[in-house]
Amino acid sequence: MPPDRAFDTTDDLPSWSPDTALGEPGAFPFTRGIQPTMYRGRLWTMRQYAGFATAAESNQRYRYLLSHGVSGLSVAFDLPTQMGYDSDHSLAKGEVGRVGVAIDSVEDMAELLDGIPLDRVTTSMTINSTAIILLALYAAVARRQGVALSALGGTVQNDILKEYLARGTYIYPPAASLRIVTDIFAFCERELPQWNTISISGYHIREAGSTAAQEIAFTFANAIAYVQAAVDAGLDVNRLGQRLSFFFNCHNDFLEEIAKFRAARRLWAHIMRDRFGATNPRAQQLRFHTQTAGSTLTAQQPDNNIVRVALQAMAAVLGGTQSLHCNGRDEALALPTEEAARIALRTQQVIAAETGVANTVDPVAGSYTIELMTDRLEADARAILDRIDRLGGTLAAIDAGVIQREIQDAAYAAQQAIDKGESVVVGVNRFQDQSAHSIDVFRVDPAVEARQVERVRAVRASRSASAWKTAMDAVERAARDKANLVPPIIAAVEARATLGEIADAMRRVFGEHVESPQV
């Protein structure tokens, strides 16, 4: 968002009122943060997104991160797990354990979480189309550990609508996917009261090329659809609103990103109060995790990425995030090495312990530029949301390809600016270094896939066939009868049904979504 001139003054904020635009920290409209004391009372949760190869190898990385000061886990799953295929499926070939950990059964989940006290460590799981199955696996392992479901804390991403917009790892048609989402909402309200039932993600929308205002607006368009579906299913918006969480990107424009988080908090408070009638202040609050921007990382001069990540992380902290992941310097080349993950974690720890920014609540408040940017971003996001409403809502806009096209257009414009040198990327289109540089990168052992295939087949061979069939029939019956799917899926994973088998049972009922080409 380039400024109209070199500096901003009170003339740029003629009707701005601190009482209505800011309020107090911890009070509506939460522009200054959702807690009165923010980081003076409690630091943000320091997460490191990790997962690769087998459950055993990922478990070792999680223990390593916890021993170095991580305060919450964040699990990455491989593509077959995300798409509802077991590791021995023909479509899984070559992808097992590549971009995340392979999880096929309750035995894998038990090994992934071995030695990790689930009543004391919160876990965020980045999973969408198969979120209901992974949540069931997590619950089954908690029961094995003797941990009550009511004691579990964490988040399941469960944001399927952004898959149709930006990522493509969907399975079922949108209406069926929304039904699965609301089943998770309803079950967790009863059984997992500390669990965040959805992490509505702007991250992937931004990674796909959207602008900051589009990231806010398209994320909230999806969130509005989820909340409306839940209300239509009879859930209480004041209870539901307290279990919603969000997941945002932090990009390169330092001041704009700070303003983006403040604008998003204020806009969401108004949406929940004015559109849905939420009266509980906690149901009006925008709670969010932030990850630094993977799309800004470069393979050229990868050490520059340490600086990029540090600045993005600082912007997220000044913007008031509740949870933060810093990318590794080598992630433009491969999954992060242990060294890269350690540097990324130390980046957060330096910000928290050495910079002093956590000592003051919303230290940027009242800056002419920050407040002007906050107002502009909120206004731009509101305008986009109004346009989506006129189109008939989020699902109609997705079906028409409108949101997808707008993201694609923004991505194209951003790439053109880089190609023309109008947008500088250090080491890529300016300040290049022709000398050869080498960096150690992480590589997944090719033998992982064969070991995982053997493992899933061993699970199938050793389980009770009758218990498995009874459980699988119950899953399919619940899908057809519109009963809540979570309890029969928990029973199925405890009967050692595999992720792919459960996903296939729902495929038989719901069918699969095929994207229509947009002209």
C-alpha positions in Angstrom: 0.0 0.0 0.0 2.2 2.9 -1.2 1.6 6.2 0.7 0.1 9.1 -1.1 3.0 11.3 0.2 6.0 10.9 2.3 4.3 11.4 5.7 0.9 11.3 7.4 -0.7 13.9 9.6 -3.9 14.5 11.6 -5.4 15.9 8.3 -5.5 12.3 7.0 -7.6 11.2 10.0 -10.2 14.0 10.1 -13.0 11.9 11.9 -10.8 9.5 13.7 -11.7 8.9 17.3 -9.6 6.9 19.7 -12.6 5.9 21.7 -14.4 4.2 18.8 -11.4 3.2 16.7 -9.2 1.9 19.5 -10.9 1.5 22.8 -8.9 -0.1 25.6 -6.8 -3.3 25.2 -9.0 -6.3 25.9 -12.2 -4.4 25.2 -14.4 -4.0 22.1 -13.5 -3.5 19.3 -10.2 -5.1 20.4 -8.1 -3.1 18.0 -5.4 -2.9 20.6 -5.4 -6.6 21.4 -7.7 -9.2 23.0 -6.1 -9.2 26.4 -5.8 -6.1 28.7 -2.2 -6.9 29.5 -1.3 -8.7 26.2 2.3 -10.1 26.4 2.9 -8.5 29.8 0.6 -11.1 31.2 1.5 -14.0 28.8 3.7 -14.3 25.8 2.4 -15.6 22.5 2.7 -19.4 22.0 5.9 -20.2 20.2 5.1 -23.0 17.7 7.3 -24.6 15.1 5.4 -26.3 12.3 7.0 -29.7 11.7 6.3 -33.1 10.4 8.0 -35.4 7.9 8.6 -39.0 7.0 7.2 -41.4 9.6 5.6 -40.8 12.9 8.7 -42.0 14.8 11.0 -39.5 13.0 8.5 -36.6 13.5 8.2 -37.5 17.2 12.0 -37.1 17.6 11.7 -33.6 16.0 8.9 -32.6 18.3 10.8 -33.7 21.4 13.8 -31.8 20.1 11.7 -28.6 19.7 10.1 -29.0 23.1 13.5 -29.4 24.7 14.6 -26.1 23.1 11.7 -24.0 24.3 8.7 -24.6 21.9 5.5 -24.2 23.9 3.1 -25.8 21.5 3.3 -28.4 18.6 2.2 -27.7 15.1 1.8 -30.8 12.9 2.4 -30.9 9.1 0.8 -33.9 7.3 1.9 -35.4 4.0 -0.3 -35.0 0.9 -1.8 -38.5 0.9 -2.9 -37.9 4.5 -4.4 -34.5 3.5 -6.2 -36.0 0.6 -7.6 -39.1 2.3 -5.4 -41.8 0.9 -3.5 -44.5 2.7 0.2 -44.7 2.1 -0.2 -47.8 -0.1 -2.7 -46.2 -2.4 -1.6 -45.8 -6.0 -2.1 -42.0 -5.9 0.2 -41.8 -2.8 3.2 -43.1 -4.7 6.2 -40.7 -4.4 4.5 -38.4 -1.8 4.6 -40.5 1.4 6.2 -38.5 4.1 7.5 -35.8 1.7 5.8 -32.5 2.8 4.7 -33.8 6.2 4.3 -36.8 8.3 2.4 -39.9 7.0 -0.5 -40.9 9.3 -2.5 -43.9 8.3 -3.9 -45.3 11.5 -4.2 -44.9 15.3 -0.8 -46.8 15.6 0.9 -44.0 13.6 -0.8 -41.3 15.7 0.2 -43.0 18.9 3.8 -43.1 17.8 3.7 -39.5 16.6 2.6 -38.4 20.1 4.7 -40.9 22.2 6.0 -39.4 25.4 4.2 -36.1 24.8 1.7 -35.3 27.6 -1.5 -34.3 25.8 -3.0 -32.7 28.9 -0.1 -30.2 29.1 1.0 -29.6 25.5 -1.3 -27.9 23.0 -1.3 -29.2 19.4 -2.2 -27.5 16.2 -2.9 -29.8 13.3 -2.8 -28.3 9.8 -5.4 -30.6 8.2 -8.7 -29.8 6.4 -10.5 -32.4 4.2 -9.6 -35.2 6.6 -9.7 -33.0 9.8 -12.5 -35.1 11.3 -10.4 -38.2 11.0 -7.2 -36.7 12.5 -9.2 -35.2 15.4 -10.6 -38.7 16.0 -7.1 -40.2 15.9 -5.9 -37.6 18.4 -8.8 -38.3 20.7 -8.2 -42.0 20.5 -4.6 -41.6 21.5 -5.6 -39.3 24.4 -7.8 -42.1 25.7 -4.9 -44.5 25.4 -2.8 -42.1 27.5 -5.7 -41.9 30.1 -6.2 -38.2 29.3 -9.8 -36.9 29.4 -11.0 -35.4 26.2 -12.1 -32.3 28.2 -8.4 -31.7 29.1 -7.2 -31.6 25.5 -6.1 -28.2 24.2 -5.2 -27.3 20.6 -6.6 -26.6 17.2 -7.6 -28.5 14.1 -7.4 -26.3 11.0 -10.7 -27.7 9.5 -10.9 -24.8 7.1 -12.2 -26.5 3.9 -13.5 -23.5 2.0 -10.0 -22.0 1.5 -9.0 -25.3 -0.2 -11.4 -24.5 -3.0 -9.9 -21.0 -3.2 -6.2 -21.5 -2.8 -4.8 -25.0 -2.1 -6.9 -27.7 -3.8 -6.7 -30.4 -1.1 -10.4 -31.0 -1.0 -12.2 -34.3 -1.3 -16.0 -33.8 -1.0 -18.4 -31.2 -2.5 -18.6 -27.9 -0.5 -22.0 -28.6 1.1 -20.9 -32.0 2.4 -17.6 -30.5 3.6 -19.5 -27.8 5.5 -21.6 -30.5 7.2 -18.4 -32.2 8.4 -17.1 -28.9 9.7 -20.3 -28.3 11.7 -20.2 -31.9 13.1 -16.8 -31.1 14.5 -18.1 -27.9 16.0 -21.0 -29.7 17.7 -19.0 -32.6 19.0 -16.2 -30.4 20.5 -18.7 -28.1 22.1 -19.9 -31.1 24.1 -16.7 -33.2 24.6 -13.6 -31.0 24.0 -14.5 -27.6 25.5 -10.9 -26.3 25.4 -10.3 -27.3 21.7 -10.4 -24.7 18.9 -12.6 -26.3 16.4 -11.4 -24.4 13.4 -8.5 -22.3 12.3 -9.8 -20.1 9.5 -6.9 -19.6 7.3 -5.9 -16.5 5.4 -2.3 -17.8 5.2 -2.8 -19.9 2.1 -4.9 -17.2 0.5 -2.0 -14.8 0.9 0.5 -17.4 -0.2 -1.5 -17.9 -3.4 -1.0 -14.2 -4.2 -3.7 -12.1 -2.5 -3.2 -8.6 -1.2 -3.4 -7.8 2.5 -7.0 -6.5 2.2 -8.0 -9.6 0.2 -6.5 -11.9 2.9 -8.7 -10.3 5.5 -11.8 -10.2 3.4 -11.7 -13.7 1.8 -10.7 -15.2 5.2 -13.7 -13.5 6.9 -16.0 -14.5 3.9 -15.2 -18.1 4.7 -15.6 -17.5 8.4 -19.0 -16.0 7.9 -20.1 -19.1 5.9 -18.9 -21.3 8.8 -20.6 -19.3 11.5 -23.9 -19.1 9.5 -23.8 -22.9 8.9 -23.3 -23.5 12.6 -26.1 -21.1 13.5 -28.4 -22.8 11.0 -27.4 -26.2 12.6 -28.7 -24.8 16.0 -25.4 -23.9 17.6 -25.1 -20.9 20.0 -23.0 -18.2 18.4 -21.8 -17.0 21.8 -20.4 -20.5 22.6 -19.2 -21.2 19.1 -17.5 -17.8 18.8 -15.2 -18.6 21.7 -13.9 -21.7 19.9 -13.0 -20.0 16.6 -9.4 -19.3 15.8 -7.7 -17.8 12.7 -4.4 -18.3 10.9 -2.8 -15.4 9.1 0.3 -14.8 7.0 2.8 -12.1 7.9 4.3 -10.7 4.7 7.1 -8.2 3.9 5.5 -4.8 4.2 6.2 -4.2 7.9 3.8 -1.4 8.7 1.0 -2.7 6.5 1.2 -6.1 8.2 0.9 -4.6 11.7 -2.1 -2.6 10.5 -3.6 -5.7 8.9 -3.8 -7.5 12.2 -5.3 -4.5 14.0 -7.9 -4.0 11.2 -8.8 -7.6 11.2 -9.4 -7.7 14.9 -11.7 -4.7 14.7 -13.6 -5.9 11.7 -14.2 -9.3 13.1 -15.5 -7.9 16.4 -18.1 -5.9 14.4 -19.0 -8.9 12.3 -19.7 -11.1 15.3 -21.6 -8.4 17.2 -23.5 -6.7 14.4 -24.1 -9.5 11.9 -24.5 -12.5 14.2 -25.6 -10.9 17.4 -22.8 -12.2 19.6 -22.9 -10.5 23.0 -20.2 -12.4 24.8 -16.9 -10.4 24.5 -14.9 -13.6 24.0 -17.1 -14.6 21.1 -16.3 -11.2 19.5 -12.5 -11.6 19.8 -10.2 -12.5 16.9 -7.7 -15.1 18.2 -5.1 -16.0 15.6 -1.9 -17.8 14.9 0.6 -16.3 12.5 3.2 -17.8 10.2 5.9 -15.9 8.4 5.5 -15.8 4.6 6.9 -18.8 2.9 6.3 -17.2 -0.5 8.8 -14.4 0.3 11.6 -16.8 0.9 14.3 -17.2 -1.8 16.5 -20.0 -2.9 19.1 -17.3 -3.8 21.2 -16.1 -0.9 19.1 -18.2 1.6 20.7 -16.5 4.7 18.7 -13.4 3.7 15.6 -15.3 4.7 16.7 -15.1 8.4 16.3 -11.4 8.2 13.0 -11.5 6.3 11.6 -13.9 8.9 12.8 -11.8 11.8 11.1 -8.7 10.5 7.9 -10.5 9.7 7.8 -12.1 13.1 8.3 -8.7 14.7 5.4 -7.3 12.7 3.2 -10.2 13.9 4.1 -9.5 17.5 3.5 -5.7 17.2 0.2 -6.7 15.5 -0.8 -8.7 18.6 -0.7 -12.4 17.5 -1.5 -15.1 20.0 0.7 -17.7 18.4 3.6 -17.6 16.0 5.7 -19.9 13.8 8.9 -18.7 12.1 9.9 -20.3 8.8 13.3 -21.8 8.4 15.9 -20.1 6.2 16.1 -23.1 3.9 12.4 -23.6 3.2 12.6 -22.3 -0.4 14.8 -25.4 -1.0 13.5 -28.2 1.2 12.0 -29.0 4.6 13.9 -27.2 7.3 16.9 -28.8 8.9 17.2 -29.0 12.7 19.6 -26.1 12.6 17.2 -24.0 10.6 14.4 -24.8 12.9 16.5 -23.8 15.9 17.4 -20.5 14.4 13.7 -19.9 13.6 12.8 -20.6 17.2 15.6 -18.5 18.6 14.3 -15.6 16.4 11.0 -15.6 18.5 12.9 -15.9 21.7 15.2 -13.0 20.9 12.1 -10.9 20.1 10.4 -11.9 23.3 13.4 -11.6 25.6 15.7 -8.9 24.2 13.8 -6.3 22.2 11.4 -5.0 24.9 8.4 -4.9 22.5 6.5 -7.3 24.8 6.6 -4.8 27.7 4.0 -2.4 26.2 0.5 -3.2 25.0 0.1 -2.1 21.4 3.1 0.3 21.3 2.2 1.4 17.8 -1.2 2.8 18.7 -1.8 6.4 17.7 0.8 6.5 14.9 -0.7 8.5 12.1 0.5 6.0 9.5 -0.5 2.9 11.4 -4.0 4.2 12.2 -4.5 5.4 8.6 -3.4 2.0 7.2 -5.6 0.2 9.7 -8.7 2.3 8.6 -7.9 1.8 4.9 -7.4 -2.0 5.2 -10.7 -2.3 7.2 -12.6 -0.2 4.6 -11.1 -2.2 1.7 -11.9 -5.5 3.3 -15.5 -4.4 4.1 -16.0 -3.4 0.5 -14.9 -6.8 -0.7 -17.2 -8.5 1.8 -20.1 -6.4 0.6 -19.4 -7.5 -3.0 -19.4 -11.1 -2.0 -22.7 -10.7 -0.2 -24.2 -9.2 -3.3 -23.1 -12.2 -5.3 -25.0 -14.4 -2.9 -22.4 -15.3 -0.3 -19.2 -17.2 -0.2 -20.3 -20.5 -1.7 -21.9 -18.6 -4.7 -18.7 -16.6 -5.1 -16.6 -19.8 -5.0 -18.9 -21.6 -7.5 -18.6 -18.6 -9.9 -14.8 -18.5 -9.5 -14.9 -14.9 -8.5 -12.6 -15.2 -5.5 -10.2 -17.5 -7.3 -9.9 -15.0 -10.2 -9.3 -12.1 -7.9 -6.5 -13.9 -6.1 -5.0 -15.0 -9.4 -5.1 -11.4 -10.7 -3.4 -10.1 -7.6 -0.7 -12.8 -7.8 -0.1 -11.9 -11.5 0.3 -8.2 -10.7 2.7 -8.9 -7.9 4.9 -11.2 -10.1 4.9 -8.6 -12.9 6.1 -6.0 -10.4 9.0 -8.3 -9.5 9.8 -9.1 -13.1 9.9 -5.4 -14.0 12.1 -4.6 -11.0 9.4 -2.3 -9.5 9.2 -4.6 -6.5 12.7 -5.4 -5.1 13.6 -8.9 -4.0 17.1 -8.7 -2.6 19.3 -11.3 -4.2 16.8 -12.0 -7.0 16.2 -8.9 -9.0 18.7 -6.7 -7.2 21.9 -7.1 -5.3 22.5 -10.5 -6.9 25.6 -12.5 -6.0 27.0 -14.7 -8.8 29.4 -16.5 -6.5 28.5 -20.1 -5.7 27.0 -20.8 -2.3 26.1 -24.2 -0.7 23.7 -24.9 2.1 22.9 -28.2 3.7 19.3 -29.2 3.1 17.0 -31.8 4.7 16.2 -34.9 2.6 13.6 -37.5 3.4 15.0 -41.1 3.1 13.4 -42.7 0.0 13.0 -45.9 2.0 10.4 -44.2 4.2 7.6 -45.0 1.8 8.2 -48.7 1.7 8.4 -48.8 5.5 5.1 -46.9 5.8 3.4 -49.1 3.3 4.4 -52.2 5.2 3.2 -50.6 8.4 -0.3 -49.8 7.2 -0.7 -53.3 5.7 0.4 -54.8 9.0 -2.4 -52.8 10.8 -5.0 -54.2 8.4 -3.7 -57.7 8.7 -3.7 -57.8 12.5 -7.1 -56.1 13.4 -10.4 -57.8 14.1 -12.3 -58.0 10.8 -15.7 -58.1 12.5 -15.0 -55.1 14.7 -13.6 -53.2 11.8 -16.7 -53.9 9.6 -19.1 -53.0 12.3 -17.3 -49.7 12.9 -17.1 -48.9 9.1 -20.8 -49.6 8.6 -21.6 -47.2 11.4 -19.5 -44.4 9.7 -21.3 -44.8 6.4 -24.7 -45.0 8.1 -24.0 -41.8 10.1 -23.0 -40.0 6.8 -26.2 -41.1 5.1 -28.5 -40.4 8.1 -26.9 -37.0 8.9 -25.9 -38.1 12.4 -22.8 -36.5 13.9 -19.9 -38.2 12.3 -17.3 -37.7 15.0 -18.3 -40.5 17.5 -18.5 -43.3 14.8 -15.2 -42.2 13.3 -13.5 -42.3 16.8 -14.9 -45.8 17.1 -13.6 -46.7 13.7 -10.0 -45.6 14.4 -10.1 -47.4 17.7 -11.1 -50.5 15.6 -8.0 -49.7 13.6 -9.7 -48.6 10.5 -7.3 -46.6 8.3 -7.6 -43.0 7.3 -8.1 -43.9 3.7 -10.8 -46.5 4.5 -12.8 -43.9 6.5 -12.4 -41.2 3.8 -13.6 -43.8 1.2 -16.7 -44.5 3.3 -17.6 -40.9 3.2 -16.7 -40.7 -0.5 -19.3 -43.4 -1.2 -22.0 -41.2 0.4 -20.9 -37.6 -0.5 -19.1 -38.1 -3.8 -16.0 -36.1 -4.7 -15.7 -32.5 -5.8 -14.4 -31.8 -9.3 -13.5 -28.2 -10.0 -15.2 -26.6 -13.0 -12.9 -24.7 -15.3 -13.4 -21.0 -15.1 -13.2 -18.8 -18.1 
